[in-house]
C-alpha cells in the first residue's frame, strides 16, 4: 500500500533509510476548528514502514513528540522504539502544528501581526488543537479504524487529551515520561519541579567535584566581562543557569560538565572566555530556534486560569538559585522566565504576546476527568521516579484517575529514556498493555 495513493497532499517523495521507507505527507487544516475564517495551516507528517512490509496493510502508530514546540524526531537508523514499532506498525511521525515542516511559528512568520494578533494566533497551538489535527488526519489515513498512539513527555499530555475527547479514534495508547497533572495549577507544578532541580544540582556536584568552582569562576567572569553569543545577545548568569535543563537527561550532566571545564582559558593576562564554549553553549539551548517552547510552555498547565509567569514567581520561594558569588551558582531546569524575552534575540519580538498569553485567564479545559475515569482504551505508561520534568507524585496521582491505565514505575531512566533505550522501553509497554507476564 502506498500512502501517497490514498492522500492528495502527499508529495510523492520517498526516502530510503536503513531497513525503512519514509514518505512525506502534508495536510491542510484549519487554524481554528471553531472559526474557519481564521484561515488554514499546513501540518506535516513523515510515514515510516519497514522495507519488507511496505506493501502490507499495517495498523498505524502515531508518535507525539515532547515539547511543546518541537518537531518529531528525524529518523536516521533502524533502532530504538522505531525498530520495535516497525515490526507491526506503520509509523506516523507528526510535526505538531507550528513545528518542523508544518506551517512555521517564529518571529518572522508572525511579524505581520500585532501583539494581540500574535497571542490570539498562538493560543491555537496547544494540545487541544494538536489532537483535532490528529483526528482530521486519521479521517484521511484510517477513517474506519482506530489507531495507536505513543506520546513522549508533552506528547503524553497530548495522549490524555486524546483520551478525553476522541477515545473512539484510539485502539491503544502508550506514554513515556509524560502523564500530566490533573487539577494542579502551574504554581504547584513548579513548586514540585524546583525541588527536583535542587536535588539534580546536588547530584551533579557530588559526581563532579570541581563543578562548583568552575561555575563560580565563570559566574564572576560574566559579571565583569561582556560575553556575546550568536546572534549578538549577551550571556548573563541567569542565561547560564538555563543549562540546568540538561541535568534531567541521560548524558545531560556529562554534557554540562564537559562544557563548563572548557569555558575559560587561562592566559598570562588572565582568564578569557573560550570561543568553543560560546558556540556550544548557544547550541545547547533551544529558545531561539523553538520559540513555541518558551511562549506556550506554561500554558500547557492552564485551564480557565492564567499562569502569570508561574516559574518566575515560584522561584522567589527558592532563593538558593539567586545566590551571589562566592556561593555556588545553581542551575535551573525546565522553567520559562519573562526576562528571557529580553535576552534571546528571536524571542524579543514575541515579548508582548508572551505577556498577553501569561495573563490569559480563559484557556479552555484540556482534560475531561469523567471521560478519563471511564476510559476503555488500554494505556501503558512508563513513569520515571527521578524525572526532573514531570513530577512522579503527580503522575501517580493522575494514573489513579484514568481507568484502564497501567504503569511501570522505574528509576532506571531519566526523562529522555525513550531516546536512550527506546526498543526495550516500548517493548515492555506493549507487553504491559497486552497482559504479557514480565519479569
Secondary structure as GFF3:
##gff-version 3
##sequence-region A 1 439
A	DSSP	three_ten_helix	4	6	.	.	.	ID=ss1
A	DSSP	beta_strand	10	17	.	.	.	ID=ss2
A	DSSP	beta_strand	20	30	.	.	.	ID=ss3
A	DSSP	three_ten_helix	36	38	.	.	.	ID=ss4
A	DSSP	beta_strand	40	50	.	.	.	ID=ss5
A	DSSP	beta_strand	59	64	.	.	.	ID=ss6
A	DSSP	alpha_helix	80	85	.	.	.	ID=ss7
A	DSSP	beta_strand	89	94	.	.	.	ID=ss8
A	DSSP	alpha_helix	115	122	.	.	.	ID=ss9
A	DSSP	alpha_helix	127	141	.	.	.	ID=ss10
A	DSSP	beta_strand	147	152	.	.	.	ID=ss11
A	DSSP	alpha_helix	154	165	.	.	.	ID=ss12
A	DSSP	three_ten_helix	167	169	.	.	.	ID=ss13
A	DSSP	beta_strand	170	176	.	.	.	ID=ss14
A	DSSP	alpha_helix	186	207	.	.	.	ID=ss15
A	DSSP	alpha_helix	211	224	.	.	.	ID=ss16
A	DSSP	beta_strand	228	229	.	.	.	ID=ss17
A	DSSP	beta_strand	233	234	.	.	.	ID=ss18
A	DSSP	alpha_helix	237	241	.	.	.	ID=ss19
A	DSSP	three_ten_helix	242	248	.	.	.	ID=ss20
A	DSSP	alpha_helix	252	260	.	.	.	ID=ss21
A	DSSP	beta_strand	264	267	.	.	.	ID=ss22
A	DSSP	beta_strand	270	273	.	.	.	ID=ss23
A	DSSP	alpha_helix	275	284	.	.	.	ID=ss24
A	DSSP	alpha_helix	291	296	.	.	.	ID=ss25
A	DSSP	three_ten_helix	298	301	.	.	.	ID=ss26
A	DSSP	alpha_helix	310	315	.	.	.	ID=ss27
A	DSSP	three_ten_helix	319	322	.	.	.	ID=ss28
A	DSSP	alpha_helix	340	343	.	.	.	ID=ss29
A	DSSP	alpha_helix	345	348	.	.	.	ID=ss30
A	DSSP	alpha_helix	351	358	.	.	.	ID=ss31
A	DSSP	alpha_helix	369	373	.	.	.	ID=ss32
A	DSSP	beta_strand	378	384	.	.	.	ID=ss33
A	DSSP	alpha_helix	392	399	.	.	.	ID=ss34
A	DSSP	beta_strand	405	410	.	.	.	ID=ss35
A	DSSP	alpha_helix	417	433	.	.	.	ID=ss36
###
